Amino acid sequence: MAPLAGVLVAQPALAAETGDALSLTAEPLAWLALALFVLAYTAVIAEERLRLAKSKPVLLAAGLIWVLVGVLGVRHGATEAVNAAFRHTLLEFSELFLFLLSAMTYINTMDDRGVFAALRTWLVGRGLTLKGLFWATGALAFLLSPVLDNLTTALVLGAVIMATGRGHATFLTLASINVVVAANAGGAFSPFGDITTLMVWQKGVVAFPQFFRLFLPALVNWLVPALLMARAIPSQPAGVEDGREEPRTGALAVVVLFALTIGASVLGHIWLHLPPVAGMLLGLALLKIYAYLLERAELRGDGLQPNEPDELFAAPAVDGRAEARSFDSYRQLERAEWDTLMFFHGVIMAVGGLGFLGYLAGLSAWLYGAWGETTANILLGPVSAVIDNIPVMYAVLGMAPQMSLGQWLLVTLTAGVGGSLLSIGSAAGVALMGQAKGTYTFMGHLRWTWAIALGYAASVAVHLLLNHGLF
């Protein structure tokens, strides 16, 4: 830590390379800003113990950091530069926020329409053995995560594991680990699979088709630990969950609209050079229109008049009915992960403020100068398992090191799959620990970290071998 601190203080001039940052890493107020971020992130790591939502400390730190930046800006006559930097950072978050909000609304709508419940029913009804279910849920996690994102995928398939593995503690632990690893690996080769890949795509350092060069490395990252863990799972029949759930009206249409929205986002970025969020917002508008038509149809089916004022639609009961409004698209918007979204806001704004003060330039000089690009990018994977890959990737993008496409793909891979090394290292792992309390635990995951680490090393080796021409 001492060499790093020395670089951050001794090389403040690096912060001014882009012409829009102050060179003030040696200022006491800049030290205070860094200390605030460290304290906030310590609170995030201790979220479960403190019972404090992770967004709250980072939002507070972000606000205070920019107050300190503003004070330094006034003191050094750089208020216009501070204002421009704040607006630039806020714009970066706004694009990410609106993209994620659109995607979350689609996913919540699919959940409301019973898409995921039907998937669980289909899987449970296959009559698979425990070992077969282990491979089926892992494969689906790897294939669904590039579209649904790793968090949603882990929760959906975690429900299947919990429903069919009761009484089989070893299976529950290993299948949960398998789903987390597969979801993180699948999310690493798609801009839609993880926040880090989305940030890399939006930044423009990796084009959409180029992400698929990580498919085989990501596949290896999942398969190596899966093969090792599968040996410990018996081949006995899995349990069967009572009941059967069918998709509700409009489920298929929502899935099709989501696919079209993804296509619009990708093609709009490639052909029209629009930011990816433009296509997502268009798709969100289409979902809202379809939701309006679906709501009208369902109200007519209940014998209600579709031209009544909205206030009547929201009434708690009509003629004894428990719910007059059978579907409301804005409720799906309300169900978005607001704590997660605000956490991203706090992290991006806080790191943006530290970058403006010159810390990211100093960190880049130390990390990539002293260690070299390949070693640094490989080490960032285990770091992301402890710190979280969102601030790690945003910091790398803020450093803007001059790297080849192969190196950008390497850090995208390592930041995406490095979180699998610990159960707290990714959103998928944290969410599944909450869903499977007492069965999937930190220590249970830690016992198999050696196998996951072998998969991590193998995936890096495959990338360096297959994509050596990109370095």
HUZI-V776080 format. One record per residue. N is the residue number from 1. RES is the residue in three letters. OMEGA is omega in radians with two decimals (NA if undefined). BURIAL is b if it has 24 or more other ideal C-beta (glycine too) atoms within 12 Angstrom, else e. D_LAST is the distance of its C-alpha to the last C-alpha in Angstrom with 2 decimals. Layout:
BEGIN
<<N RES OMEGA BURIAL D_LAST> <N RES OMEGA BURIAL D_LAST>>
END
This chain:
BEGIN
<<1 MET -3.12 e 29.35> <2 ALA 3.09 e 31.12> <3 PRO 3.14 e 28.15> <4 LEU 3.14 e 26.61> <5 ALA 3.13 e 29.94> <6 GLY 3.14 e 30.21> <7 VAL -3.10 b 26.98> <8 LEU -3.11 b 28.01> <9 VAL -2.99 b 31.36> <10 ALA -3.07 e 30.66> <11 GLN -3.11 b 27.90> <12 PRO -3.10 b 29.35> <13 ALA 3.13 e 28.66> <14 LEU -3.10 b 24.99> <15 ALA -3.06 b 26.33> <16 ALA -3.08 e 27.73> <17 GLU -3.11 e 24.63> <18 THR 3.10 e 24.84> <19 GLY -3.11 e 28.58> <20 ASP -3.12 b 29.58> <21 ALA 3.04 b 29.73> <22 LEU 3.08 b 32.32> <23 SER -2.96 b 31.69> <24 LEU -3.13 b 34.03> <25 THR 3.12 b 32.40> <26 ALA -3.12 b 35.30> <27 GLU 3.09 b 37.95> <28 PRO 3.12 e 40.00> <29 LEU 3.07 b 39.70> <30 ALA 3.06 b 35.89> <31 TRP 3.12 b 36.27> <32 LEU 3.11 b 38.58> <33 ALA 3.11 b 36.08> <34 LEU 3.13 b 33.49> <35 ALA 3.11 e 36.28> <36 LEU 3.14 b 37.24> <37 PHE 3.13 b 33.80> <38 VAL 3.13 b 33.77> <39 LEU -3.14 e 37.30> <40 ALA -3.09 b 36.52> <41 TYR 3.00 b 33.60> <42 THR 3.09 e 35.81> <43 ALA 3.10 b 38.28> <44 VAL -3.13 b 35.67> <45 ILE -3.13 b 34.83> <46 ALA -3.05 e 38.61> <47 GLU -3.08 b 39.21> <48 GLU -3.10 e 41.07> <49 ARG -3.11 e 43.30> <50 LEU -3.04 e 44.10> <51 ARG 3.14 e 44.48> <52 LEU -3.14 e 42.95> <53 ALA -3.01 e 40.71> <54 LYS -3.11 b 37.21> <55 SER -2.98 b 37.29> <56 LYS -3.14 e 40.30> <57 PRO -3.10 b 39.06> <58 VAL 3.05 b 35.80> <59 LEU 3.10 b 37.77> <60 LEU 3.14 b 40.20> <61 ALA -3.13 b 37.56> <62 ALA 3.13 b 35.80> <63 GLY -3.12 b 39.17> <64 LEU 3.12 b 40.15> <65 ILE -3.12 b 36.83> <66 TRP 3.00 b 37.23> <67 VAL 3.12 e 40.87> <68 LEU 3.09 b 39.78> <69 VAL 3.12 b 37.21> <70 GLY 3.11 b 40.06> <71 VAL 3.12 b 42.40> <72 LEU 3.10 b 39.99> <73 GLY 3.09 b 39.45> <74 VAL -3.10 e 43.22> <75 ARG -3.08 e 43.64> <76 HIS 3.09 e 41.15> <77 GLY -3.09 e 42.06> <78 ALA -3.08 b 38.80> <79 THR 3.13 e 40.22> <80 GLU 3.11 e 38.74> <81 ALA 3.11 b 35.22> <82 VAL -3.14 b 35.84> <83 ASN -3.14 e 37.23> <84 ALA -3.14 e 34.32> <85 ALA 3.12 b 31.79> <86 PHE -3.14 b 33.87> <87 ARG 3.13 e 34.10> <88 HIS 3.13 b 30.38> <89 THR 3.12 b 29.67> <90 LEU 3.10 e 32.51> <91 LEU 3.10 e 31.19> <92 GLU 3.12 b 27.84> <93 PHE -3.10 b 29.87> <94 SER 3.11 e 32.31> <95 GLU 3.12 b 29.75> <96 LEU -3.12 b 28.47> <97 PHE -3.10 b 32.12> <98 LEU 3.08 b 33.44> <99 PHE -3.10 b 30.64> <100 LEU -3.14 b 31.31> <101 LEU 3.10 b 35.05> <102 SER -3.13 b 35.04> <103 ALA 3.14 b 33.07> <104 MET 3.13 b 35.34> <105 THR 3.08 b 38.42> <106 TYR -3.10 b 37.44> <107 ILE 3.10 b 36.82> <108 ASN 3.10 b 40.12> <109 THR 3.08 b 41.90> <110 MET 3.09 b 40.66> <111 ASP 3.12 b 41.90> <112 ASP -3.14 b 45.22> <113 ARG 3.03 b 45.58> <114 GLY -3.12 b 45.18> <115 VAL -3.08 b 41.92> <116 PHE 3.09 b 40.57> <117 ALA 3.10 b 44.03> <118 ALA 3.09 b 44.36> <119 LEU 3.10 b 41.04> <120 ARG 3.13 b 42.34> <121 THR -3.13 b 45.63> <122 TRP -3.12 e 43.99> <123 LEU -3.11 b 41.92> <124 VAL -3.09 b 44.92> <125 GLY -3.12 e 47.08> <126 ARG -3.12 e 45.01> <127 GLY -3.09 e 46.89> <128 LEU 2.96 b 43.81> <129 THR 3.11 e 43.98> <130 LEU 3.13 b 42.30> <131 LYS 3.10 b 39.54> <132 GLY 3.11 b 39.23> <133 LEU 3.08 b 39.12> <134 PHE -3.12 b 36.41> <135 TRP -3.13 b 34.15> <136 ALA -3.13 b 35.34> <137 THR 3.09 b 34.69> <138 GLY -3.14 b 31.26> <139 ALA 3.12 b 30.26> <140 LEU 3.10 b 31.76> <141 ALA -3.14 b 30.02> <142 PHE -3.07 b 26.62> <143 LEU -3.12 b 27.62> <144 LEU -3.08 b 29.56> <145 SER 3.12 b 27.30> <146 PRO -3.12 b 24.80> <147 VAL -3.04 b 27.91> <148 LEU -3.01 b 30.40> <149 ASP -2.99 b 28.10> <150 ASN -3.13 b 28.00> <151 LEU -3.13 b 31.16> <152 THR -3.13 b 33.45> <153 THR -3.13 b 32.25> <154 ALA -3.13 b 32.99> <155 LEU -3.13 b 36.42> <156 VAL -3.09 b 37.43> <157 LEU 3.02 b 36.60> <158 GLY 3.10 b 37.86> <159 ALA 3.10 b 41.21> <160 VAL -3.13 b 41.25> <161 ILE -3.13 b 40.62> <162 MET -3.09 b 43.38> <163 ALA -3.01 b 45.78> <164 THR -3.04 b 45.50> <165 GLY -3.13 b 44.84> <166 ARG 3.13 e 47.83> <167 GLY -3.13 e 49.24> <168 HIS -3.01 b 46.13> <169 ALA -3.13 e 44.49> <170 THR 3.12 b 41.87> <171 PHE -3.11 b 40.82> <172 LEU -3.14 b 40.71> <173 THR -3.06 b 38.45> <174 LEU 3.12 b 36.02> <175 ALA 3.10 b 35.94> <176 SER 3.09 b 35.27> <177 ILE -3.11 b 32.35> <178 ASN -3.14 b 31.05> <179 VAL 3.13 b 31.34> <180 VAL -3.13 b 29.58> <181 VAL -3.11 b 26.59> <182 ALA -3.14 b 26.50> <183 ALA 3.12 b 26.94> <184 ASN 3.12 b 24.12> <185 ALA 3.13 b 21.77> <186 GLY 3.13 b 22.96> <187 GLY -3.05 b 22.54> <188 ALA -3.09 b 18.84> <189 PHE 3.11 b 17.87> <190 SER 3.09 b 20.30> <191 PRO -3.10 b 20.99> <192 PHE -3.01 b 24.59> <193 GLY -3.08 b 24.13> <194 ASP 3.14 b 23.67> <195 ILE -3.10 b 24.22> <196 THR 3.13 b 20.75> <197 THR 3.09 b 19.11> <198 LEU 3.13 b 21.86> <199 MET 3.12 b 21.16> <200 VAL 3.14 b 17.45> <201 TRP -3.12 b 18.70> <202 GLN 3.13 b 21.56> <203 LYS 3.08 b 19.52> <204 GLY -3.13 e 17.63> <205 VAL 3.07 b 14.02> <206 VAL 3.13 b 13.49> <207 ALA -3.06 e 15.86> <208 PHE -3.10 b 18.28> <209 PRO -3.08 e 17.27> <210 GLN 3.10 b 13.58> <211 PHE -3.05 b 14.94> <212 PHE 2.98 b 16.29> <213 ARG 3.12 b 13.05> <214 LEU -3.08 b 14.02> <215 PHE -3.10 b 17.45> <216 LEU 3.05 b 17.30> <217 PRO 3.13 b 15.68> <218 ALA 3.12 b 18.35> <219 LEU 3.10 b 21.00> <220 VAL 3.13 b 20.43> <221 ASN 3.11 b 20.66> <222 TRP -2.99 b 24.10> <223 LEU -3.08 b 25.38> <224 VAL 3.10 b 25.07> <225 PRO 3.13 b 27.37> <226 ALA 3.11 b 29.45> <227 LEU -3.14 b 30.34> <228 LEU -3.12 b 31.33> <229 MET -3.08 b 33.41> <230 ALA -3.13 b 35.07> <231 ARG -3.10 e 36.91> <232 ALA -3.09 b 38.94> <233 ILE 3.12 b 40.18> <234 PRO -3.12 e 43.49> <235 SER 3.14 e 44.03> <236 GLN -3.09 e 47.08> <237 PRO 3.07 e 47.75> <238 ALA 3.09 b 46.41> <239 GLY -3.13 b 48.89> <240 VAL 3.11 e 49.90> <241 GLU 3.12 b 50.13> <242 ASP 3.08 e 53.35> <243 GLY -3.14 e 53.33> <244 ARG -3.12 e 51.33> <245 GLU 3.14 b 49.57> <246 GLU 3.07 e 49.12> <247 PRO -3.13 b 46.99> <248 ARG 3.14 e 49.06> <249 THR 3.09 e 49.80> <250 GLY -3.08 b 46.84> <251 ALA -3.12 b 44.17> <252 LEU -3.13 e 42.73> <253 ALA 3.13 b 42.89> <254 VAL 3.10 b 40.92> <255 VAL 3.13 b 38.18> <256 VAL 3.12 e 38.06> <257 LEU 3.12 b 38.02> <258 PHE 3.10 b 35.10> <259 ALA 3.11 e 33.13> <260 LEU 3.12 b 34.13> <261 THR 3.09 b 33.15> <262 ILE 3.11 b 29.60> <263 GLY 3.13 b 29.52> <264 ALA 3.14 b 30.94> <265 SER -3.11 b 28.40> <266 VAL -3.08 b 25.43> <267 LEU 3.09 e 27.06> <268 GLY 3.12 b 28.45> <269 HIS -3.08 b 25.05> <270 ILE -3.02 e 23.52> <271 TRP -3.05 e 26.64> <272 LEU 3.14 e 28.60> <273 HIS 3.04 e 25.88> <274 LEU 3.06 e 28.01> <275 PRO -3.09 b 26.75> <276 PRO -3.10 b 26.57> <277 VAL -3.13 b 29.69> <278 ALA 3.12 b 31.78> <279 GLY 3.14 b 31.61> <280 MET 3.12 b 32.34> <281 LEU 3.04 b 35.38> <282 LEU 3.12 b 36.64> <283 GLY 3.09 b 36.41> <284 LEU 3.10 b 38.23> <285 ALA 3.10 e 40.97> <286 LEU 3.10 b 41.33> <287 LEU -3.14 b 41.65> <288 LYS 3.11 b 44.34> <289 ILE 3.12 e 46.28> <290 TYR 3.12 b 46.13> <291 ALA 3.09 b 47.20> <292 TYR 3.13 e 50.14> <293 LEU -3.14 e 51.24> <294 LEU 3.13 b 50.83> <295 GLU 3.13 b 52.82> <296 ARG -3.13 b 55.59> <297 ALA -3.13 e 55.83> <298 GLU 3.09 b 56.07> <299 LEU 3.09 b 58.68> <300 ARG 3.13 e 60.76> <301 GLY 3.09 e 60.56> <302 ASP 3.13 e 62.00> <303 GLY 3.12 e 64.82> <304 LEU 3.12 b 63.70> <305 GLN -3.08 e 63.87> <306 PRO -3.12 e 60.42> <307 ASN 3.07 e 61.78> <308 GLU 3.10 e 62.80> <309 PRO -3.13 e 61.34> <310 ASP -3.12 e 58.15> <311 GLU 3.13 e 60.18> <312 LEU 3.12 e 62.13> <313 PHE -3.04 b 59.01> <314 ALA -3.11 e 57.90> <315 ALA -3.07 e 61.31> <316 PRO -3.13 e 61.26> <317 ALA 3.08 e 63.91> <318 VAL -3.14 e 65.70> <319 ASP 3.10 e 68.75> <320 GLY 3.12 e 67.73> <321 ARG -3.13 e 64.10> <322 ALA -3.05 e 61.76> <323 GLU 3.13 e 59.13> <324 ALA -3.11 b 59.77> <325 ARG -3.09 b 56.18> <326 SER 3.10 b 54.51> <327 PHE -3.13 b 51.06> <328 ASP -3.08 b 49.73> <329 SER -3.12 b 46.17> <330 TYR 3.05 e 46.37> <331 ARG 3.10 e 46.93> <332 GLN 3.06 b 43.53> <333 LEU 3.14 b 42.12> <334 GLU -3.08 e 44.06> <335 ARG 3.11 e 42.60> <336 ALA -3.14 b 39.05> <337 GLU -3.03 b 37.55> <338 TRP 3.08 e 38.74> <339 ASP 3.11 e 38.13> <340 THR -3.13 b 34.46> <341 LEU 3.12 b 34.22> <342 MET 3.04 b 36.01> <343 PHE 3.09 b 33.83> <344 PHE 3.13 b 30.74> <345 HIS -3.13 b 32.77> <346 GLY -3.13 b 33.68> <347 VAL -3.08 b 30.21> <348 ILE 3.14 b 28.61> <349 MET -3.14 b 31.53> <350 ALA 3.14 b 31.68> <351 VAL 3.08 b 28.02> <352 GLY 3.10 b 28.34> <353 GLY 3.10 b 31.35> <354 LEU 3.10 b 29.74> <355 GLY 3.12 b 26.81> <356 PHE 3.12 b 29.41> <357 LEU 3.08 b 31.01> <358 GLY -3.09 b 27.88> <359 TYR -3.10 b 26.92> <360 LEU 3.11 b 23.44> <361 ALA 3.10 b 22.59> <362 GLY 3.11 b 23.97> <363 LEU 3.11 b 22.23> <364 SER 3.14 b 18.81> <365 ALA -3.14 b 19.70> <366 TRP -3.03 b 20.85> <367 LEU -3.06 b 18.22> <368 TYR 3.11 b 14.97> <369 GLY -3.07 e 16.85> <370 ALA -3.04 e 18.67> <371 TRP -3.04 e 16.43> <372 GLY -3.02 e 12.89> <373 GLU -3.05 b 10.25> <374 THR -3.14 b 9.59> <375 THR -3.13 e 13.35> <376 ALA -3.11 b 14.46> <377 ASN 3.10 b 12.81> <378 ILE -3.14 b 14.27> <379 LEU -3.12 b 17.56> <380 LEU 3.10 b 17.91> <381 GLY 3.08 b 18.73> <382 PRO 3.10 b 21.94> <383 VAL -3.12 b 22.74> <384 SER 3.09 b 22.82> <385 ALA -3.12 b 25.30> <386 VAL -3.03 b 27.69> <387 ILE -3.00 b 27.23> <388 ASP -3.01 b 26.24> <389 ASN -3.11 b 22.90> <390 ILE 3.12 b 24.31> <391 PRO 3.12 b 24.77> <392 VAL -3.11 b 21.57> <393 MET 3.13 b 19.44> <394 TYR 3.10 b 21.75> <395 ALA 3.12 b 21.45> <396 VAL 3.11 b 17.64> <397 LEU 3.09 b 18.10> <398 GLY 3.07 b 20.92> <399 MET -3.12 b 19.02> <400 ALA 3.10 b 16.58> <401 PRO 3.12 b 14.00> <402 GLN -3.07 e 11.83> <403 MET 3.07 b 8.39> <404 SER 3.11 e 5.51> <405 LEU 3.13 b 6.58> <406 GLY 3.13 b 4.68> <407 GLN 3.09 b 6.39> <408 TRP 3.07 b 9.35> <409 LEU 3.12 b 9.76> <410 LEU -3.12 b 9.78> <411 VAL 3.04 b 12.45> <412 THR 3.12 b 14.17> <413 LEU -3.04 b 14.58> <414 THR 3.10 b 15.78> <415 ALA -3.13 b 18.06> <416 GLY -3.06 b 19.46> <417 VAL 3.14 b 20.32> <418 GLY 3.13 b 20.90> <419 GLY 3.13 b 24.23> <420 SER -3.09 b 25.52> <421 LEU 3.09 b 26.02> <422 LEU 3.14 b 29.19> <423 SER 3.14 b 31.67> <424 ILE -3.03 b 31.62> <425 GLY -3.14 b 27.84> <426 SER 3.10 b 27.73> <427 ALA 3.13 b 30.19> <428 ALA -3.14 b 30.67> <429 GLY -3.14 b 31.77> <430 VAL -3.13 b 34.04> <431 ALA -3.11 b 35.67> <432 LEU 3.05 b 36.32> <433 MET 3.10 b 37.88> <434 GLY -3.13 b 40.24> <435 GLN -3.06 b 41.06> <436 ALA -3.10 b 41.65> <437 LYS 3.09 e 43.39> <438 GLY 3.13 e 44.54> <439 THR 3.04 b 42.67> <440 TYR -3.02 b 38.98> <441 THR 3.11 b 38.72> <442 PHE -3.10 b 36.38> <443 MET 3.09 e 37.69> <444 GLY 3.09 b 37.59> <445 HIS -3.07 b 33.88> <446 LEU -3.14 e 33.31> <447 ARG -3.13 e 34.88> <448 TRP 3.12 b 32.03> <449 THR 3.13 b 29.17> <450 TRP 3.13 e 28.49> <451 ALA 3.11 b 27.87> <452 ILE 3.11 b 25.63> <453 ALA 3.07 b 23.65> <454 LEU 3.09 b 23.22> <455 GLY 3.10 b 21.91> <456 TYR 3.14 b 19.49> <457 ALA -3.13 b 18.16> <458 ALA -3.13 b 18.13> <459 SER 3.09 b 16.22> <460 VAL -3.14 b 13.38> <461 ALA 3.13 e 13.49> <462 VAL 3.11 b 13.63> <463 HIS -3.13 b 10.58> <464 LEU -3.13 b 8.51> <465 LEU -3.05 e 10.56> <466 LEU -3.03 b 10.82> <467 ASN -3.10 b 7.51> <468 HIS 3.14 e 5.62> <469 GLY -3.11 e 5.61> <470 LEU -3.09 e 3.82> <471 PHE NA e 0.00>>
END
